[in-house]
Amino acid sequence: MMTGSEYIESLRALKTEVYFMGERVDAPVDHPAIRPHVNAAAVTYDLAHDPQGRDLARATSHLTGREINRWTHVPQSQEDLVKKVKMLRIAGRVTGTCFQRCVGMDALITLESVTHDIDKKHGTGYHERLEKFLVATQDADLMSDGAMTDPKGDRSKRPAEQPDPDVFVRVVERRTDGIVVRGAKMHQTGAVNSHQFIVMPGQALAADEKDYAVVFAVPADAPGVIQVFGRQVNDSRKWEGEIDQGNARYGVVGGEALVIFDDVFVPWERVFMCGETEFAGTLVERFTAYHRQNYGGCKSGNLDVLIGATVAVADVQGTAKASHVRDKLAEMAHLAETMFSGALACSYECQKLPSGTMLPDPVFANTAKFNVARYYPEVTRLAQDIGGGFLGTMVSERELSNPRVADFVRKYYKTRADVSAEERIRLGRLIENMTGATPIVECMHGAGSPQAQKVVVQRLTDWAAKRKLAERVAGIERATS
């Protein structure tokens, strides 16, 4: 298993084609806009070597019996699912942001069961290919980017109906040695600092959409793979200073990219679905159950940091003992623990799939993610409420060294005698970082929008059974035919 520093060095060997702000980035690892996201992902490696985190961050491979990083593990028990969630919360507490690696983890987990089911129906060899790929990923401790979200084009039309067929990733050529794929995946968290991509369809597909029913894996620097790194709110602060970033070491959310597949060749040994349209919906349903399970873990960990910063700024500003502040802090803690409890609930209420892989309860997993989308913004609102207006009007950190105004800034930003102006500004910038636009959008739409969770809950809930319960309690009897 790699350490965080070894992971960072391993990225230097990649020849990824990355663009940002109109220019090619020759050394993504060291670019100021990208490096914080690299540092955040490195935490997933260091946890496996941390005496306090190694029990959660390590697992035993069900394929080789070797000890591996849990980020490459396929859960075989209820305990595995629970440890996954607890590991996510710890990583969230360490980084205070997204650490990116869970999408690739969930892709590996999902494909272990889906390829098994495809082979059982069609007699294909996907499962054996997948397991060889999984062992190689485990042994090398690689970071995978799970790429699912297509550009989608005109959302009123299906993939096969689009004016431009490339707005969903598709197979454009089948050869004796592999396939050629074209298209793009958007909003790809951690893409620029991943070793490889695992590409999957993002929705159920019709029988005439076989070219879109494709799952494959390619190295991040495969010919034809082009990445365009996205902008974030206040991202220029990354090359302007340190304090103003708020979370200079780990950044804001996960560093997303548009990943383009410009006629990329994929050998058959890295193809895990090709034309089996009836399994695309199953893949998406299982993946989203795993990925929505995560959010109650990682986001509650992030909120532990935000709540801590809010407690600290209230103390610094002399409002910590106010009854309304204590009430709001209690509400923040309540919402964070509600998110975490949902992730644990779906982990405990799990089922074993035919492949042997454990699946968290889909209704509970979707409920947990829906709670995150609703509660995370409320916690950030309360943090801003308690922090006060200075969160939005702080002067630049450069004024602390401006000979004309530095003394005035330190004088007027100071609160108590034992608290420096810089400390107050640092806390304010951290709260600003964690409550700005990018984190809110990510917790809302990452792993699917709230409406997507509602659709799953609506479809899987036994409404008739609930009605019968009410009728029985109400004393209503209905004739049965």
C-alpha positions as CSV (number, residue, x, y, z in Angstrom):
1,M,0.0,0.0,0.0
2,M,1.3,3.4,-1.0
3,T,1.7,6.3,1.4
4,G,0.4,9.7,0.6
5,S,3.8,10.9,-0.6
6,E,4.3,7.8,-2.7
7,Y,0.9,8.4,-4.3
8,I,1.9,12.0,-5.1
9,E,5.1,10.8,-6.7
10,S,3.3,8.1,-8.7
11,L,1.2,10.8,-10.4
12,R,4.4,12.4,-11.7
13,A,5.0,9.4,-13.9
14,L,1.7,10.0,-15.8
15,K,1.6,12.0,-19.0
16,T,-1.9,13.2,-18.6
17,E,-3.2,15.8,-21.1
18,V,-4.7,18.5,-18.8
19,Y,-5.9,22.0,-19.6
20,F,-6.8,24.9,-17.3
21,M,-7.4,28.6,-18.0
22,G,-6.8,28.1,-21.7
23,E,-3.3,26.5,-21.3
24,R,-1.9,23.0,-21.1
25,V,-0.8,22.0,-17.6
26,D,2.5,20.2,-17.9
27,A,2.9,19.3,-14.2
28,P,-0.6,18.9,-12.7
29,V,0.7,17.7,-9.4
30,D,2.4,21.0,-8.7
31,H,-0.1,23.4,-10.2
32,P,-1.5,25.6,-7.5
33,A,-5.1,25.1,-8.7
34,I,-4.7,21.3,-8.5
35,R,-2.2,20.6,-5.7
36,P,-4.7,21.0,-2.8
37,H,-6.9,18.3,-4.4
38,V,-3.9,16.0,-4.8
39,N,-3.2,16.6,-1.1
40,A,-6.8,15.7,-0.2
41,A,-6.6,12.4,-2.1
42,A,-3.3,11.6,-0.5
43,V,-5.1,11.4,2.8
44,T,-6.9,8.2,1.6
45,Y,-3.4,6.7,1.4
46,D,-2.0,8.0,4.6
47,L,-5.0,6.8,6.6
48,A,-3.9,3.2,5.9
49,H,-0.7,3.9,7.7
50,D,-2.1,6.0,10.6
51,P,-2.3,4.0,13.8
52,Q,-5.7,5.6,14.5
53,G,-7.1,5.0,11.1
54,R,-5.5,1.8,9.7
55,D,-8.2,-0.6,11.1
56,L,-10.8,1.2,9.1
57,A,-8.7,2.0,6.0
58,R,-7.3,-1.5,5.5
59,A,-9.1,-4.6,4.5
60,T,-8.4,-8.2,3.3
61,S,-8.9,-8.8,-0.4
62,H,-11.6,-11.5,-1.0
63,L,-9.7,-12.5,-4.2
64,T,-6.1,-12.8,-2.9
65,G,-6.3,-12.8,0.8
66,R,-3.8,-10.0,0.9
67,E,-4.1,-6.9,3.0
68,I,-5.2,-3.9,0.8
69,N,-6.4,-0.4,1.1
70,R,-10.1,-0.3,1.7
71,W,-10.5,2.2,-1.1
72,T,-10.0,-0.8,-3.5
73,H,-12.0,-3.3,-1.5
74,V,-15.3,-5.0,-2.4
75,P,-17.4,-5.3,0.8
76,Q,-18.1,-8.9,1.7
77,S,-19.9,-8.3,5.0
78,Q,-22.1,-5.9,7.0
79,E,-18.9,-4.9,8.9
80,D,-17.2,-3.9,5.6
81,L,-20.0,-1.5,4.8
82,V,-20.0,0.0,8.2
83,K,-16.3,0.5,8.2
84,K,-16.5,2.1,4.8
85,V,-18.8,4.8,6.2
86,K,-16.7,5.3,9.4
87,M,-13.6,5.6,7.2
88,L,-15.3,8.3,5.1
89,R,-16.2,10.4,8.2
90,I,-12.6,10.3,9.4
91,A,-11.2,11.4,6.0
92,G,-13.8,14.1,6.0
93,R,-12.7,15.3,9.4
94,V,-9.0,15.3,8.3
95,T,-9.5,17.2,5.1
96,G,-12.6,19.4,5.7
97,T,-13.4,18.8,2.0
98,C,-13.9,16.1,-0.7
99,F,-11.1,13.5,-0.9
100,Q,-12.3,12.2,-4.3
101,R,-11.5,8.5,-4.2
102,C,-14.9,7.1,-3.3
103,V,-16.4,7.3,-6.8
104,G,-13.7,4.9,-8.2
105,M,-14.2,2.7,-5.1
106,D,-17.9,2.4,-5.7
107,A,-17.3,1.7,-9.4
108,L,-15.2,-1.3,-8.5
109,I,-17.7,-2.5,-6.0
110,T,-20.6,-2.2,-8.4
111,L,-18.9,-3.9,-11.3
112,E,-18.0,-6.9,-9.2
113,S,-21.6,-7.8,-8.9
114,V,-22.9,-6.5,-12.3
115,T,-20.3,-8.4,-14.4
116,H,-21.2,-11.6,-12.4
117,D,-24.9,-11.1,-13.4
118,I,-24.1,-10.4,-17.0
119,D,-22.0,-13.5,-17.4
120,K,-24.7,-15.7,-15.7
121,K,-27.2,-14.6,-18.4
122,H,-25.0,-14.3,-21.5
123,G,-22.0,-16.5,-20.8
124,T,-19.6,-13.6,-21.3
125,G,-16.2,-13.3,-19.7
126,Y,-16.6,-9.9,-18.1
127,H,-16.4,-11.0,-14.5
128,E,-13.0,-12.8,-14.9
129,R,-11.7,-9.7,-16.7
130,L,-13.0,-7.4,-13.9
131,E,-11.5,-9.5,-11.2
132,K,-8.0,-9.5,-12.9
133,F,-8.3,-5.7,-13.2
134,L,-9.5,-5.4,-9.6
135,V,-6.5,-7.4,-8.3
136,A,-4.1,-5.3,-10.3
137,T,-5.7,-2.2,-8.9
138,Q,-5.5,-3.5,-5.3
139,D,-1.9,-4.6,-5.6
140,A,-0.7,-1.3,-7.1
141,D,-3.1,0.7,-4.8
142,L,-4.3,2.8,-7.7
143,M,-6.7,5.7,-7.5
144,S,-9.6,5.2,-9.9
145,D,-12.0,7.9,-11.2
146,G,-15.5,6.5,-11.6
147,A,-16.8,8.3,-14.7
148,M,-20.6,8.1,-15.0
149,T,-22.1,11.5,-15.8
150,D,-22.5,12.2,-19.5
151,P,-23.1,15.7,-21.0
152,K,-26.6,14.5,-22.0
153,G,-27.2,17.2,-24.6
154,D,-31.0,17.7,-25.1
155,R,-32.3,16.1,-21.9
156,S,-35.8,15.7,-23.5
157,K,-34.2,13.1,-25.8
158,R,-32.7,9.6,-25.2
159,P,-29.1,8.9,-26.2
160,A,-30.0,7.4,-29.5
161,E,-32.2,10.4,-30.4
162,Q,-29.6,13.1,-29.8
163,P,-28.6,15.4,-32.7
164,D,-25.0,14.8,-31.7
165,P,-24.5,11.1,-30.7
166,D,-21.3,11.9,-28.8
167,V,-23.0,13.6,-25.9
168,F,-23.2,10.1,-24.4
169,V,-20.1,8.0,-24.3
170,R,-20.4,5.3,-27.0
171,V,-18.6,2.7,-29.0
172,V,-17.7,3.9,-32.5
173,E,-15.7,0.9,-33.6
174,R,-15.4,-2.8,-32.6
175,R,-12.2,-4.5,-33.5
176,T,-10.7,-7.9,-32.9
177,D,-8.3,-6.5,-30.3
178,G,-10.7,-4.1,-28.6
179,I,-13.1,-1.2,-29.1
180,V,-12.8,2.5,-29.9
181,V,-14.9,4.9,-27.8
182,R,-15.9,8.5,-28.1
183,G,-17.7,11.1,-25.9
184,A,-17.1,12.8,-22.6
185,K,-17.9,12.6,-18.9
186,M,-18.6,15.8,-17.0
187,H,-18.1,16.9,-13.3
188,Q,-15.4,14.3,-12.8
189,T,-14.2,14.7,-9.2
190,G,-10.5,13.9,-8.7
191,A,-10.0,13.1,-12.4
192,V,-6.7,15.0,-12.9
193,N,-5.1,13.2,-10.0
194,S,-6.4,9.7,-10.7
195,H,-4.3,6.9,-12.2
196,Q,-7.1,5.4,-14.3
197,F,-10.7,5.9,-15.4
198,I,-13.6,3.4,-15.0
199,V,-16.2,4.6,-17.4
200,M,-19.9,3.5,-17.0
201,P,-23.3,4.4,-18.5
202,G,-25.2,7.0,-16.4
203,Q,-28.8,5.8,-17.0
204,A,-30.9,2.9,-18.1
205,L,-30.8,2.2,-21.8
206,A,-33.1,0.9,-24.4
207,A,-32.5,-2.2,-26.6
208,D,-31.5,0.0,-29.6
209,E,-28.8,1.8,-27.6
210,K,-26.2,-0.9,-27.5
211,D,-23.4,1.3,-28.4
212,Y,-24.0,3.3,-25.2
213,A,-24.1,0.2,-23.0
214,V,-20.3,0.2,-22.5
215,V,-18.1,-0.1,-19.4
216,F,-14.4,0.1,-19.7
217,A,-11.2,1.1,-17.9
218,V,-8.3,3.1,-19.3
219,P,-5.2,4.8,-17.9
220,A,-5.6,8.5,-17.2
221,D,-2.9,9.2,-19.8
222,A,-4.2,6.9,-22.5
223,P,-4.0,8.5,-26.0
224,G,-7.1,10.5,-26.8
225,V,-8.0,11.1,-23.1
226,I,-8.2,14.9,-22.6
227,Q,-9.0,16.7,-19.4
228,V,-10.2,20.2,-18.9
229,F,-10.0,21.3,-15.2
230,G,-12.9,23.3,-14.0
231,R,-12.9,26.7,-12.2
232,Q,-14.2,27.1,-8.7
233,V,-15.3,30.1,-6.7
234,N,-12.3,32.2,-5.5
235,D,-9.9,29.6,-7.1
236,S,-7.4,32.4,-8.0
237,R,-6.7,32.7,-4.3
238,K,-4.7,29.5,-4.6
239,W,-1.9,31.4,-6.3
240,E,-2.4,34.7,-4.5
241,G,-1.9,33.7,-0.9
242,E,-2.5,31.2,1.9
243,I,-4.8,32.6,4.5
244,D,-7.5,33.8,2.1
245,Q,-7.9,30.2,0.8
246,G,-9.5,29.1,4.0
247,N,-8.4,25.5,3.5
248,A,-5.1,26.0,1.7
249,R,-3.9,22.4,2.1
250,Y,-6.9,20.6,0.9
251,G,-8.9,23.1,-1.1
252,V,-12.6,23.4,-2.0
253,V,-14.6,20.2,-2.8
254,G,-12.9,17.7,-5.2
255,G,-11.5,19.5,-8.2
256,E,-13.8,18.5,-11.1
257,A,-12.9,18.1,-14.8
258,L,-14.5,17.6,-18.1
259,V,-13.0,14.3,-19.4
260,I,-13.0,13.9,-23.2
261,F,-12.6,10.5,-24.9
262,D,-11.5,11.4,-28.4
263,D,-11.6,8.0,-30.2
264,V,-9.8,6.2,-27.4
265,F,-8.8,2.6,-28.0
266,V,-9.7,0.1,-25.2
267,P,-8.4,-3.5,-25.3
268,W,-11.0,-6.2,-24.7
269,E,-9.4,-7.1,-21.3
270,R,-10.4,-3.7,-20.1
271,V,-14.0,-3.9,-21.4
272,F,-16.6,-5.0,-18.8
273,M,-19.8,-4.4,-20.7
274,C,-20.4,-4.0,-24.4
275,G,-24.0,-4.0,-25.6
276,E,-25.9,-5.6,-22.7
277,T,-28.4,-2.7,-22.4
278,E,-30.6,-4.5,-19.9
279,F,-27.9,-4.3,-17.3
280,A,-27.3,-0.5,-17.6
281,G,-30.1,0.3,-15.2
282,T,-29.0,-2.3,-12.7
283,L,-25.5,-0.9,-12.8
284,V,-26.7,2.7,-12.1
285,E,-29.1,1.6,-9.3
286,R,-26.4,-0.3,-7.5
287,F,-23.7,2.3,-8.0
288,T,-25.9,5.1,-6.7
289,A,-26.8,3.0,-3.6
290,Y,-23.1,2.7,-2.7
291,H,-22.3,6.3,-3.6
292,R,-25.3,7.8,-1.8
293,Q,-24.4,5.7,1.2
294,N,-21.1,7.6,1.3
295,Y,-22.4,11.1,1.6
296,G,-23.7,10.6,5.2
297,G,-20.2,9.7,6.1
298,C,-17.9,12.1,4.3
299,K,-20.2,15.2,4.6
300,S,-20.8,14.6,8.3
301,G,-17.0,14.6,8.7
302,N,-16.7,17.8,6.8
303,L,-19.4,19.3,9.0
304,D,-17.5,18.3,12.1
305,V,-14.8,20.7,10.9
306,L,-17.3,23.5,10.0
307,I,-19.1,23.1,13.4
308,G,-15.7,23.3,15.1
309,A,-14.8,26.5,13.2
310,T,-18.2,28.0,14.1
311,V,-17.7,27.2,17.8
312,A,-14.3,28.7,17.7
313,V,-15.4,32.0,15.9
314,A,-18.3,32.3,18.4
315,D,-15.9,32.0,21.3
316,V,-13.4,34.5,19.7
317,Q,-16.2,37.0,19.1
318,G,-17.7,36.6,22.5
319,T,-21.1,35.2,21.5
320,A,-20.5,31.5,22.5
321,K,-22.6,31.8,25.7
322,A,-25.6,33.4,24.0
323,S,-28.6,31.1,24.2
324,H,-29.6,31.5,20.5
325,V,-26.0,30.6,19.5
326,R,-25.9,27.5,21.6
327,D,-29.3,26.5,20.2
328,K,-28.0,26.9,16.6
329,L,-24.9,24.9,17.4
330,A,-27.0,22.1,18.8
331,E,-29.1,22.2,15.6
332,M,-26.0,22.0,13.5
333,A,-24.7,18.9,15.4
334,H,-28.2,17.3,15.2
335,L,-28.3,17.6,11.4
336,A,-24.7,16.3,11.0
337,E,-25.5,13.2,13.1
338,T,-28.7,12.6,11.3
339,M,-26.8,12.5,8.1
340,F,-24.3,10.0,9.6
341,S,-27.0,7.8,11.1
342,G,-28.6,7.4,7.7
343,A,-25.3,6.2,6.2
344,L,-24.9,3.7,9.0
345,A,-28.6,2.6,8.8
346,C,-28.3,1.6,5.1
347,S,-25.0,-0.2,5.9
348,Y,-26.5,-2.3,8.6
349,E,-29.7,-3.0,6.6
350,C,-27.8,-4.6,3.8
351,Q,-28.2,-7.7,1.5
352,K,-25.8,-10.1,-0.1
353,L,-25.9,-10.2,-3.9
354,P,-25.3,-13.4,-5.9
355,S,-21.7,-12.4,-6.5
356,G,-21.1,-12.3,-2.7
357,T,-20.9,-8.5,-2.7
358,M,-22.9,-6.7,0.0
359,L,-25.3,-4.0,-1.1
360,P,-26.5,-1.3,1.3
361,D,-30.3,-0.9,1.6
362,P,-31.2,1.3,-1.5
363,V,-34.1,3.2,0.2
364,F,-32.0,4.1,3.2
365,A,-29.0,5.0,1.1
366,N,-31.1,7.3,-1.1
367,T,-32.7,8.8,2.0
368,A,-29.3,9.4,3.5
369,K,-28.1,11.3,0.4
370,F,-31.4,13.3,0.3
371,N,-30.8,14.3,3.9
372,V,-27.4,15.6,3.0
373,A,-28.8,17.7,0.1
374,R,-31.3,19.2,2.5
375,Y,-29.3,19.4,5.8
376,Y,-25.8,20.4,4.6
377,P,-27.0,23.8,3.3
378,E,-28.9,24.4,6.5
379,V,-25.8,23.8,8.6
380,T,-23.8,26.2,6.4
381,R,-26.6,28.8,6.8
382,L,-26.4,28.5,10.6
383,A,-22.6,28.8,10.4
384,Q,-22.9,32.0,8.5
385,D,-25.6,33.3,10.9
386,I,-23.4,32.7,13.9
387,G,-20.2,33.9,12.2
388,G,-21.7,37.3,11.3
389,G,-21.2,39.7,8.4
390,F,-17.5,39.8,8.6
391,L,-17.4,36.5,6.7
392,G,-18.3,38.3,3.6
393,T,-16.3,41.4,3.9
394,M,-12.9,40.4,5.2
395,V,-9.9,42.2,3.8
396,S,-7.2,40.4,1.9
397,E,-4.4,38.7,3.9
398,R,-2.0,41.0,2.1
399,E,-3.2,43.9,4.2
400,L,-1.7,42.2,7.2
401,S,1.7,43.1,5.7
402,N,0.7,46.4,4.1
403,P,2.8,49.0,6.0
404,R,0.1,51.7,5.6
405,V,-2.9,49.7,7.0
406,A,-1.6,46.6,8.7
407,D,-1.7,48.0,12.2
408,F,-5.2,49.3,11.7
409,V,-6.4,45.9,10.3
410,R,-4.9,44.1,13.3
411,K,-6.4,46.6,15.7
412,Y,-9.9,46.6,14.3
413,Y,-10.2,42.8,13.5
414,K,-9.1,42.0,17.0
415,T,-11.7,40.9,19.6
416,R,-10.1,39.6,22.8
417,A,-6.7,40.4,24.1
418,D,-5.6,36.8,23.8
419,V,-6.9,36.4,20.2
420,S,-5.0,37.9,17.2
421,A,-6.7,39.4,14.3
422,E,-5.1,36.8,12.0
423,E,-6.7,34.0,14.0
424,R,-10.1,35.5,13.6
425,I,-9.5,36.0,9.9
426,R,-8.3,32.4,9.5
427,L,-11.4,31.0,11.1
428,G,-13.6,33.3,9.0
429,R,-11.9,32.3,5.8
430,L,-12.4,28.6,6.7
431,I,-16.1,29.1,7.2
432,E,-16.3,31.1,4.0
433,N,-14.5,28.3,2.2
434,M,-16.9,25.6,3.5
435,T,-20.1,27.6,3.0
436,G,-19.6,29.1,-0.4
437,A,-21.3,28.2,-3.7
438,T,-19.1,25.2,-4.8
439,P,-19.6,23.0,-1.6
440,I,-23.4,23.7,-1.7
441,V,-23.8,22.7,-5.3
442,E,-21.6,19.6,-4.8
443,C,-23.6,18.3,-1.9
444,M,-26.8,19.0,-3.7
445,H,-25.9,17.4,-7.1
446,G,-23.0,15.0,-6.3
447,A,-24.2,11.4,-6.5
448,G,-27.4,12.7,-8.2
449,S,-29.8,15.5,-7.5
450,P,-32.4,15.3,-4.7
451,Q,-35.0,14.5,-7.4
452,A,-33.1,11.4,-8.3
453,Q,-33.2,10.2,-4.7
454,K,-37.0,10.9,-4.6
455,V,-37.5,8.8,-7.8
456,V,-35.8,5.8,-6.2
457,V,-37.6,6.1,-2.9
458,Q,-40.9,6.5,-4.7
459,R,-40.2,3.5,-6.9
460,L,-39.0,1.2,-4.1
461,T,-41.6,2.1,-1.4
462,D,-44.5,-0.3,-1.0
463,W,-47.3,2.2,-1.0
464,A,-50.0,-0.4,-1.0
465,A,-48.6,-2.1,2.1
466,K,-48.6,1.3,3.9
467,R,-52.2,1.9,2.9
468,K,-53.2,-1.5,4.3
469,L,-51.6,-0.7,7.6
470,A,-53.6,2.5,7.9
471,E,-56.9,0.8,6.8
472,R,-56.3,-1.9,9.4
473,V,-55.7,0.6,12.2
474,A,-58.7,2.6,11.1
475,G,-61.0,-0.4,11.0
476,I,-61.6,-0.4,7.3
477,E,-62.2,-3.7,5.7
478,R,-62.1,-4.3,1.9
479,A,-63.5,-7.3,0.1
480,T,-60.9,-9.3,-1.7
481,S,-61.5,-10.8,-5.1
